[in-house]
Amino acid sequence: MDVYLKYYGLDWLAMAASLFAVYLIGNKNRIGFISYILANALWIYLGVFKMQSFGISVGNVFFLMMNLRGFLKWKKDKNNTNKNDD
């Protein structure tokens, strides 16, 4: 049982937040990006402080930036008029 809680459940929480984010974005809900950002922050913390994994940390820094960009771009595009509606 210890193997499942080695990282105090934070890895499970990060995985659940990622899956929830995929679900939300698949349903065209931009809050999914917030869920992804939370998951990325958890993976960065785990990578740096618990797993000592440079790859997990660096990868999730870039994923976090892309998710932040997606969140901001979605907001910007939503406020624009629809260019394809002719």
Backbone as CSV, one residue per row, in Angstrom:
resi,resn,N_x,N_y,N_z,CA_x,CA_y,CA_z,C_x,C_y,C_z
1,MET,0.823,-1.204,0.000,0.000,0.000,0.000,0.861,1.258,0.000
2,ASP,2.052,1.184,0.566,2.928,2.348,0.621,3.292,2.866,-0.762
3,VAL,3.369,1.964,-1.734,3.742,2.380,-3.088,2.695,3.320,-3.691
4,TYR,1.440,3.185,-3.297,0.374,4.030,-3.835,0.375,5.430,-3.217
5,LEU,0.937,5.566,-2.038,0.948,6.856,-1.345,2.358,7.375,-1.109
6,LYS,3.286,6.930,-1.933,4.694,7.316,-1.781,4.858,8.834,-1.819
7,TYR,4.080,9.499,-2.636,4.170,10.954,-2.766,2.964,11.639,-2.144
8,TYR,2.408,11.024,-1.100,1.317,11.579,-0.301,0.044,11.820,-1.112
9,GLY,-0.114,11.102,-2.194,-1.299,11.242,-3.023,-1.255,12.415,-3.989
10,LEU,-0.176,13.191,-3.957,-0.077,14.341,-4.856,0.031,13.909,-6.311
11,ASP,0.688,12.772,-6.549,0.778,12.258,-7.920,-0.599,11.831,-8.427
12,TRP,-1.398,11.252,-7.557,-2.753,10.855,-7.929,-3.623,12.090,-8.198
13,LEU,-3.450,13.108,-7.369,-4.198,14.342,-7.551,-3.814,15.009,-8.873
14,ALA,-2.523,15.043,-9.184,-2.058,15.630,-10.446,-2.610,14.853,-11.640
15,MET,-2.608,13.528,-11.541,-3.153,12.709,-12.624,-4.652,12.969,-12.791
16,ALA,-5.382,13.033,-11.691,-6.826,13.274,-11.746,-7.122,14.656,-12.326
17,ALA,-6.337,15.655,-11.935,-6.532,17.009,-12.471,-6.269,17.031,-13.977
18,SER,-5.278,16.273,-14.428,-4.975,16.199,-15.863,-6.121,15.537,-16.628
19,LEU,-6.632,14.439,-16.101,-7.740,13.752,-16.769,-9.002,14.613,-16.786
20,PHE,-9.254,15.299,-15.684,-10.403,16.198,-15.609,-10.255,17.336,-16.625
21,ALA,-9.032,17.835,-16.775,-8.759,18.900,-17.738,-9.044,18.444,-19.162
22,VAL,-8.619,17.234,-19.500,-8.889,16.697,-20.839,-10.397,16.625,-21.068
23,TYR,-11.117,16.169,-20.079,-12.577,16.083,-20.172,-13.189,17.469,-20.400
24,LEU,-12.769,18.446,-19.590,-13.331,19.789,-19.704,-13.018,20.424,-21.052
25,ILE,-11.773,20.335,-21.484,-11.398,20.934,-22.760,-12.104,20.221,-23.910
26,GLY,-12.271,18.918,-23.789,-13.017,18.172,-24.795,-14.459,18.622,-24.909
27,ASN,-14.988,19.150,-23.812,-16.353,19.695,-23.802,-16.358,21.207,-24.022
28,LYS,-15.251,21.736,-24.514,-15.108,23.156,-24.856,-15.313,24.074,-23.660
29,ASN,-14.770,23.652,-22.521,-14.821,24.451,-21.303,-13.394,24.900,-20.986
30,ARG,-13.156,26.186,-21.065,-11.787,26.680,-20.899,-11.249,26.519,-19.477
31,ILE,-12.094,26.221,-18.511,-11.632,25.960,-17.141,-10.700,24.742,-17.125
32,GLY,-10.785,23.915,-18.150,-9.865,22.782,-18.260,-8.416,23.220,-18.242
33,PHE,-8.129,24.398,-18.795,-6.752,24.892,-18.766,-6.298,25.183,-17.336
34,ILE,-7.209,25.661,-16.504,-6.882,25.917,-15.091,-6.560,24.592,-14.397
35,SER,-7.347,23.580,-14.682,-7.100,22.258,-14.111,-5.736,21.727,-14.558
36,TYR,-5.422,21.930,-15.835,-4.103,21.521,-16.337,-2.990,22.293,-15.642
37,ILE,-3.173,23.584,-15.445,-2.145,24.400,-14.788,-1.920,23.919,-13.364
38,LEU,-2.981,23.581,-12.659,-2.858,23.011,-11.314,-2.071,21.698,-11.363
39,ALA,-2.420,20.842,-12.315,-1.714,19.564,-12.457,-0.240,19.792,-12.777
40,ASN,0.044,20.737,-13.682,1.433,21.032,-14.027,2.209,21.521,-12.823
41,ALA,1.597,22.394,-12.023,2.267,22.900,-10.821,2.568,21.756,-9.850
42,LEU,1.629,20.846,-9.700,1.864,19.680,-8.827,2.999,18.811,-9.365
43,TRP,3.026,18.564,-10.684,4.087,17.748,-11.266,5.447,18.440,-11.141
44,ILE,5.472,19.762,-11.270,6.734,20.491,-11.091,7.223,20.322,-9.659
45,TYR,6.321,20.512,-8.702,6.688,20.327,-7.292,7.205,18.916,-7.040
46,LEU,6.460,17.933,-7.528,6.885,16.540,-7.326,8.224,16.266,-8.002
47,GLY,8.393,16.761,-9.209,9.638,16.529,-9.938,10.843,17.128,-9.243
48,VAL,10.681,18.326,-8.696,11.806,19.009,-8.053,12.069,18.470,-6.651
49,PHE,11.032,18.385,-5.832,11.235,18.127,-4.406,11.070,16.671,-3.979
50,LYS,10.308,15.893,-4.694,10.045,14.523,-4.246,10.711,13.466,-5.126
51,MET,10.672,13.665,-6.445,11.187,12.648,-7.361,12.599,12.961,-7.850
52,GLN,13.035,14.203,-7.656,14.318,14.667,-8.167,14.456,14.338,-9.662
53,SER,13.412,14.644,-10.411,13.372,14.365,-11.846,13.369,15.669,-12.625
54,PHE,14.516,15.972,-13.222,14.662,17.180,-14.018,13.716,17.156,-15.220
55,GLY,13.557,15.993,-15.827,12.699,15.858,-17.001,11.245,16.174,-16.712
56,ILE,10.723,15.635,-15.633,9.328,15.905,-15.252,9.146,17.396,-14.975
57,SER,10.094,17.976,-14.280,9.993,19.395,-13.924,10.038,20.292,-15.151
58,VAL,11.041,20.110,-15.988,11.193,20.967,-17.167,10.028,20.776,-18.130
59,GLY,9.652,19.529,-18.369,8.532,19.261,-19.264,7.268,19.949,-18.806
60,ASN,6.996,19.902,-17.520,5.764,20.499,-17.000,5.831,22.017,-16.921
61,VAL,7.022,22.596,-16.854,7.133,24.056,-16.960,6.645,24.488,-18.339
62,PHE,7.083,23.754,-19.380,6.644,24.087,-20.733,5.150,23.804,-20.932
63,PHE,4.660,22.690,-20.386,3.231,22.399,-20.477,2.416,23.487,-19.772
64,LEU,2.888,23.941,-18.624,2.196,24.993,-17.893,2.117,26.258,-18.740
65,MET,3.222,26.625,-19.380,3.217,27.826,-20.225,2.253,27.669,-21.399
66,MET,2.211,26.486,-22.000,1.282,26.262,-23.115,-0.168,26.304,-22.650
67,ASN,-0.427,25.779,-21.464,-1.792,25.814,-20.934,-2.209,27.227,-20.564
68,LEU,-1.287,28.005,-20.030,-1.581,29.409,-19.739,-1.868,30.155,-21.037
69,ARG,-1.071,29.901,-22.063,-1.302,30.507,-23.372,-2.675,30.112,-23.921
70,GLY,-3.021,28.840,-23.809,-4.322,28.371,-24.283,-5.466,29.053,-23.562
71,PHE,-5.318,29.195,-22.245,-6.351,29.860,-21.451,-6.521,31.311,-21.888
72,LEU,-5.407,32.024,-22.027,-5.463,33.432,-22.403,-5.938,33.614,-23.842
73,LYS,-5.487,32.770,-24.729,-5.886,32.876,-26.134,-7.371,32.568,-26.291
74,TRP,-7.864,31.589,-25.564,-9.287,31.254,-25.621,-10.114,32.477,-25.229
75,LYS,-9.695,33.151,-24.168,-10.395,34.343,-23.701,-10.354,35.430,-24.772
76,LYS,-9.194,35.634,-25.360,-9.028,36.662,-26.384,-9.869,36.346,-27.611
77,ASP,-9.832,35.109,-28.078,-10.589,34.718,-29.261,-12.094,34.790,-29.012
78,LYS,-12.512,34.495,-27.782,-13.938,34.502,-27.469,-14.513,35.919,-27.551
79,ASN,-13.700,36.915,-27.230,-14.162,38.300,-27.262,-14.157,38.886,-28.667
80,ASN,-13.440,38.287,-29.598,-13.409,38.768,-30.977,-14.691,38.360,-31.697
81,THR,-15.002,39.082,-32.743,-16.134,38.659,-33.560,-15.739,37.445,-34.358
82,ASN,-16.699,36.622,-34.709,-16.415,35.426,-35.482,-16.052,35.818,-36.903
83,LYS,-14.821,35.559,-37.270,-14.322,35.934,-38.591,-14.847,35.000,-39.675
84,ASN,-15.168,33.784,-39.323,-15.604,32.798,-40.309,-17.111,32.794,-40.532
85,ASP,-17.836,33.573,-39.771,-19.291,33.634,-39.928,-19.647,34.677,-40.977
86,ASP,-19.795,34.258,-42.199,-20.150,35.164,-43.297,-21.543,34.901,-43.772
